[in-house]
Amino acid sequence: MDMRKLVGRNFGRLRKQKGFTQEKFAEASGFTQQYISGLENGRRNPTIVTLFELATTLGVSHIDLVLPDDESRSERSKSSKKK
């Protein structure tokens, strides 16, 4: 499981659920829109402090950003069948 992609998917889903565009989230959080885009595309490797700050701005727990989603469960299932 690629944690960068998982965090990016979870973050993007939660951001949209909370009604933020990338630009509005950038304004509210202090992160750049480019950072947010890279995060959602799985190109960023956020620190635990960054996860906490992102989650705080979203009004969710930092754990929500790392919880496995359906896609990661599917990936895990496929990789365990190969073994």
Order of alpha helices (4+ residues) and beta strands (2+ residues): alpha-alpha-alpha-alpha-alpha
